Amino acid sequence: MNKEDKIFIAGHRGMVGSAIERELRKQGYDNLLTRTHAELDLMRQREVEEFFAAEQPAYVFLAAAKVGGIGANSAQLADFMYVNMMIEMNVIHAAWQNGCKKLAFLGSSCIYPKLAPQPMTESCLLTGSLEETNEAYALAKISGLKYCEYLNRQYGTDFISLMPTNLYGPNDNYHPEHSHVLPAFIRRFHEAKVAGAEEVVCWGDGSPLREFLYVDDLAELAVFLMNNYSGNETVNAGTGKEITIKALAELIAGIIGYEGKISWDPSKPNGMPRKLLDVSKATALGWTYKTELKDGIRLAYEDFLRHGI
């Protein structure tokens, strides 16, 4: 990317978009285009087309999305599919129409089959059934990355996709019902500590294995790939390390200082039994994560105390 070219960050107020903005500014990219939802509704095709025609961004980071945990995904299947499909198609299509040099599409590891061989390689996409609890979101993300691939193949664009594992860090969503598991645990154990609660009951049985990547590490990779990678196949972003949900809860409780009992409700869904990414492709390209989970959780908790309550 040239420092003088315009770079549009779609979703700059979210956790991922704000991290990408921080990383770009750290590297000296200052010609950044950002718009709030009130200024530009990415679900409205005409608004998106008019924005691209007027601003002519050379590069686009598509980080805007409707996201949430198991509860939100299960309860809002139609919303998760519709909102994400509209945002993706509008932005990607307008970028192609206006001759954008390069676009980076940010997806999710939930695109891979529920029972995919572990760790999951990029090539296992569409080789099996999806996890039911987030199928709608996964289908929307698959459509976005496939649209990028099809534009590359049909029109010669240079649109890439990046599939991160579970993310956490500054500017996360700590909503008590709509957040992902790690920020949800931060809020629940903090509130339990403050209230002096004797017990915290968590969903599932604690057995699923999950991988977590600090969002600033993802942002570094996103900018790196924009400068160093072109290809139709997506690139996985993760640590290559996993932890059970039970161990994660205990780790977060310890960092926060909650000393009560942690119980589990097996009547609630577990989600995918295991979801570990094969990150050898990103490693071969020259990237590796920097932030260990324990350190990242401490940073995330500090962010929660500043902004999440």
Secondary structure, DSSP 8 states (H G I E B T S, - for coil): --TTS-EEEETTTSHHHHHHHHHHHHTT---EE---TTT--TT-HHHHHHHHHHH--SEEEE-------HHHHHH-HHHHHHHHHHHHHHHHHHHHHTT-SEEEEE--GGGS-TT--SSB-GGGTTSS---GGGHHHHHHHHHHHHHHHHHHHHH---EEEEEE-EEESTT----TTTS-HHHHHHHHHHHHHHHT-SEEEEES-S--EE-EEEHHHHHHHHHHHHHH---SS-EEES-S--EEHHHHHHHHHHHHT--SEEEEETTS----SEE-B--HHHHHHT------HHHHHHHHHHHIIIII-
